[in-house]
Amino acid sequence: MAPDPNSASGSGATRDDASLKAPKDLKKKDDKKDEDLSEEDLALKQQLELYVERVQESDPGLQKVALESMRQEIRTSTSSMTSVPKPLKFLRPHYGTLKAHYETMETSDVKKLLADILSVLALTMSAEGERESLKYRLLGSEGDIGSWGHEYVRNLAGEIAQEYTKRQSEEATIDDLMDLVKQIVAFHMKHNAEPEAVDLLMEVEDLDLLMEHVDKTNYKRTCLYLTSSAKYLPGPDDVLVLDIGYMIYMKFEEYPRALQIALFLDNMQYVKQVFTSCSDMLRKKQFCYILARHGITFELDEEMCADDEEREALQEIVNNTKLTEGYLTLARDIEVMEPKSPEDIYKAHLLDGRASASATVDSARQNLAATFVNAFVNAGFGQDKLMTIPSEASSGGSSGNWLFKNKEHGKASAAASLGMILLWDVDSGLAQIDKYFHSNDSHVIAGALLGVGIVNCGIKNDCDPALALLADYIDKEESSIRIGAIMGLGLAYAGSQNEQIRSKLTPILGDSRAPLDVIAFTAISLGLVYVGSCNEDIAQAIIFALMDRSESELGEPLTRFLPLGLGLLYLGKQESVEATAEVSKTFNDKIRKYCDMTLLSCAYAGTGNVLKVQHFLGQCAQHLEKGETYQGPAVLGIAMVSMAEELGVEMAIRSLEHLLQYGEQNIRRSVPLALGLLCISNPKVNVMDTLSRLSHDADTEVAMAAVISLGLIGAGTNNARIAGMLRNLSSYYYKEASLLFCVRIAQGLVHMGKGLLTLSPYHSERFLLSPTALAGVVTLLHACLDMKAIILGKYHYVLYFVVLAMQPRMLLTVDENLKPLSVPVRVGQAVDVVGQAGRPKTITGFQTHSTPVLLAAGDRAELATEKYIPLSPILEGFVILKENPDYKEDN
């Protein structure tokens, strides 16, 4: 056999070299090799060698027969792909000869047949990067490619992707490739390999082809793969992929899923389209529940719902007016209506002597802590033991007493806590807060104003009670009253982009007489109301306010709220922030870097953009002089960007561990807060242990941040382990008032809403991120970057910003008249089934309960009965069930 220049794996060449050196050895080896084969294998080998001889003959008839037989042999054996099929194995030495012969043949059908066979042989033979399989495929006959087996098709797809990239760079034509792509996609879609079809189309940038090939049987799996892979794609590819997913869902009338993609893309046109395409009133009600949970302000118009009465009913759901009813239904079902006092939470009797003795001391700071604990624990229940008056004791008026157990600015938080207890219940909330408006104490009035904002948080109302009540107080002399009114408006109208509020608040930013704290809170409130809107006018106003600050003011702790207000305008909007970020580079040195970090972290929040995470890590790696503060927002930025998906969270937790070991003190102070954000209301054991370690840190700032973060990761979970840690910390820090205050706040957070609430900004199986919720949490964390000045100072009411993220973590099923309906559901850990074959189970380790039920982080529910059909594929929050017409009761 002559040495063959084209031999790919070089088997021909090596054998020849060997025979030059030692012909005798080879003969022995060759015979030995043949002896190892079984009889039938030997026969097959000789048969194939005969075919190869025949192909090289001159008679086209013989060639054709030989090729047909060879093809038959290869096809019948490619069915299983666990090992290299026998015919391919025996034909390996002849690959070079066949290739050489192919080049000498005239163009004919026989030549195309040989090309087909060479293409299949190239599967195991061709050298890396040669793409011979594809080359011969394009030269061969047009026939069905699937008949050569799945592995061959996959290999072709891989080679097409490489060839496509090469041709794009050379600007060559790609039509022949695209014809092949169509065949491959059709093959994959028929054979349950949707992910592979999608991957190939992404490589050749032609996802529109998918629309022709999806059908009722495979569209769900295809879209699931599209939406899950979008998280890992760089922009603008991710948007294109989601667009296709949206179109496919719309095509098959899977409207709730289409609506979720529309919300993810923040595309209001798409949201409208979902409403106009669907004619079923019940399904529209379900869409409204999804919109209400996402927390966006949305006005329905004639097009979306022609009938006035029906439209009002829908608007009411979007406005979230049903939330308090549903929440209290859940509370009654779980039997936790009984109000709890702070003592029930502290459980001082479980601690040893010295600490429990100090717990009884009545200090203003302890009372302030108790105010917050009471507010968080009884949030939304409408009754408690400190603020609301039980009817029989109304003559005694106990609520007045608690209010005055707080000093000065403490009274503001105490009055506002009433708003938290009556959360979401606007009518009775405003009625009960009203009495404080007649007080002579400016702090009490400020608290009442803030309370009005808290009650209205997340609830829209056509007659705008919050605006009517708060607008008159914005321009009062007393700055505490102004802050109460401004922050109240920010909470009540977060995300609504309300023009009236803009016209009332923007002038304050440019007012040279306004004190710094008023300006800081105005910036935050405007940021909340216009969250993610990229509003130029407000951005302009905040930028000017920042430029007007004097050197000394730029050093003030509250100044940090100005860049944050600016950042919230661009929350999650990626590139849109660039112009503003350029302007921020012209600021005073003191705040320039801080502003830059804050803007970037907000703009890329929840995007999972790896490059931005690297950028923030780079900023954290620098060792600076004291007094530099910009690394705080950079550390939070790592958490904000990578919280987008589970993998990013795990990686960020590891990076933050490194920062703890090697970072400067100011970085160590913000790492616990970043961990708190990554695992908010999701107590992961490794994070819990890290925070527990840091809560005993020598640096009190680190310890305080860690304690608050323990509260955040356990928020609303009643997690027994965290509760135990916090109790131990309360006895450990019994002499240190400020740390004890933090421990109390954390205890309040862990038992928030008696364990019925969550602070996680993610919902709908962790697919959607609610912008207002994230804004509330981020604002609180920025305030915690300087605990001593803000939270332990006189601005402790910034703790109420968490109300923006508070949501019941429930599944409440309702019937067609929106009345609660109890059905059995299975609740278990969600399993990721993207791209898995068959119909795998989506939950594991489930228990069956009857609704309403609580869902922990990472839980998923599915109906355990055939009797009803849910109108939303994701069972979370309010889900409407309609009766299944095909259901037959078993006798």
Phi, psi and omega in degrees: 000123184288145177301136189249118184297332185271356188302127189280304184277354177079013182294323179300310185297314184296320181298320181294315179303317182299318186290335177293322184282310188219081182299325184297310182305317187297316181305312181301312183301317185295315179298318181303316183298316181295325180297327182295333185285151176285170184301313185292325179296319180297316179300315181299319183297313181294322178303311183295322180296325177296316179302317182299318177302312185299321183300329183276358178289169184272337185286115183299327179300311180299315180305314186298314180301314182299316181294318179302315182295318181299316181299318181300312181302313184295315183297318184292340184259349185279003185298312179264140184238031179283328177228171178292126182301147184307308184302321181295323183295315184285336181275352183307312183297338186263002183302315181298315182297315181298322182295317181296318181295323181304318184297331184274347186285154172280158179292126178195177177298324181297321181297321180294321178301315181296321179300317178304314184292319177299322180299319180289320179298325182298341179308317182254349192254324195290151183289158181304130173082000180281330181057041182288327180303316181290319183303311182287332178297316182291333179276340188278192182284162188282356195310184183289125183278335184299333185293343179276359176103160188292319185298321180298317181296320180296317180298317178302315182302318179297319182290325178299317182302315180294315182298321182299313180301318182296314183292325179299319183290331179268358182057037178273169181285150184235016186299315182298323178297317186295326177299318180294319180302317180301317179298315184295316181298316179301318180298311182298316184294328178287332187253034175057030177245049184306316181303323182290323178297316181297317181301315182298315182293328176295320181296320183263013172052047179218059184293342182300335178303331183304320186307324183288333190259349180280145175222183186302331186280329188242002185293327182295315182292322180299312183292324179299318180292320180299310185291326182286327183282340182302329182297333186259003182265147175286153175290156354276007182302321185300321181293320179300315182297316181293325177302314179299317178303317180299314182299317182296316179299319180295322182299322182260016176057032175269069192296318183302320180292321179298320180297322180295320179294321179300318180291323179297319180280352183057044185250100186292332177300316179297319181300316179299317181303320180299316181294318184286330183286336187258131184258348185282120184300319182298318181295323178298323178298320179297320177301318182298322177297321180295317179297318182296319180294327181287340174078031176256154177273128187215126179258125176277142178240182184307317184302318187285333179202110189287319185289128185298314183297315180297321182296321178297318179300318180294316182300324181298321179292316180299323182288355173073018183294342182275354190299314185296321179301310183298319182296317181289329174300315179300314183298318180293321182296321182272355177061055175235028182290334182304123181296148178247144176261160179307325181299323179298332182275318183293326183049053184299333184295344180277351185263167180284177193306301193302319185289319184291331178295319183288341184292338184276348182294135183265096176244155182301319182294320178296321179294322179297316179300317181298324178302313182292316181301314181300318182294315182293317187291320182263019185302126174082357183271345176078359177209146177207189183253000182246314190261316183274142185269123173295144191299323185290333183264018189298332180292324181291326179063062184292332188295323178302321184297314183297319181306318186271006170276359178254147179271152173018252186296342175299329181295328180298312180295324181294315180295321181292334183296336177297323178298321181292321181293326181262022185314137176070351181260082193298314187297304183287334179298309182297323181298319183282330181284335187311321185301331183286340181293340183268008182285158177268350186271120185299328181293322180295319179297316180303316180297320180297319180298316179295320179302320179299318178298318183294315181303321184276001186297122178081356178249126176262153182214134186298329183267012174041060182298324184296316182297317182300318184283321191271335188303322184291340187265355187296326186253022178294164179294308189296122187289332180294323178294318180299316181297318179304313183292318184292314181293323178301316179296319180300318181288317186291325186247023181305130176078002186271346182052046185281120185300319183301319182293322179298315184291334180278323187268328185302320181301329182300324183298327183266004184279116185289339182274345184292136179293159184301318184295323178297317180296319181299314181290329177296317180300316180296316183297318178296320178300321181289315183295323182252036186298130177066020184262348183056036184290118186296315186300315182292319179303315179303311184299318181291322179298315179298319179300322179292321183290332182282347184290141179281168179308312186293323181293327181295337178278349183291144181300324185288343181301336182299341180287338181292307177300327181293317178303320179294317180297320183299331179298334184249021187303118176073011186261010173049243190299336185303342185278348194301317181300314180295321180297324177298315180300321185295341180289348180268359182291172175303142181311324186301326189243354187303304184296321181301315182296317182300311180298316183297316181298314182296317184295323178289315186297327183255015181298133175073013180260342181069022183289111188295324183296322180291322178299318179298319180301314180295320179298322178299319180295325183284343184283346184279140178261117188250170173290167173300167174083345175278131186246354193289349181286339177304301179298332180294319179295316177299325180301319179304315182290319184296319183286318190270002179286359188297323179212161191306319183297316179299321180299312181302317183291321180295321180300320180293318179298321181293327176302318180296318181300323180298321185284321189250351187281163175287174184301317184294336175284318181300331181290333182262347179301315180302322181295320179296319178297322179299322181288321183297324185243036187297130184055029180215080190289092176280139189297318183295323180290320179302317181293319178300313182294323179298321178295316183289339183289350175253018186295152181293327180279118186297326180299317179297315182299317181296316180299319181295321181294314179299319181293327174301321177297319183291318183289337179261008190305123175070017181253349186055026186302120188294326183291317179293319180302319178296316179302315184293323177298316179297321179296325182294330177277331180292321184257028189296342179265345185259102190303316187290320178291323179298322178302314179298319180299317180299315180302316181297321178298320178298318181296316184298324182261024185303132180056032181052032176088015181256357187247163173226155175253003185291128180285350180270144174213185183054062180054044175060028180264320184256144180246120180279118187297321182293321181297315181296320180301318180298314182294317183295321179299316179299316183295322177296323178295325182287349177294337174230077184304310191301317187281325189260296187285325178269355177270220184259012180251032184300341182291355174297342177301335181288353176297339181295342183301334180296333184260355184286124178218144176295134180266066190235163165240116180241114180268136180234156180273191187291343176261014178065025174265143182304141184225125183267122177227156177285135175228153174261128179241127179204179178294133179291141177246138180277114184248021182297130174070011178273150183284155176073206178241079184290159178291139182268347176228156180226151178062046187271160170236151181260126177232169170253144186292157359286146179232161176266142177245124177277175179299133178079009176268155175221149180242151169218150183294141179256020180221150178269355191292329183238156175244123178286144182272355175234136182289341180254117184271094177209149178063221180273126176234127179273133177250137171243152186293142180277116183294335183272003187284132175242129178293139173281134180279000000 
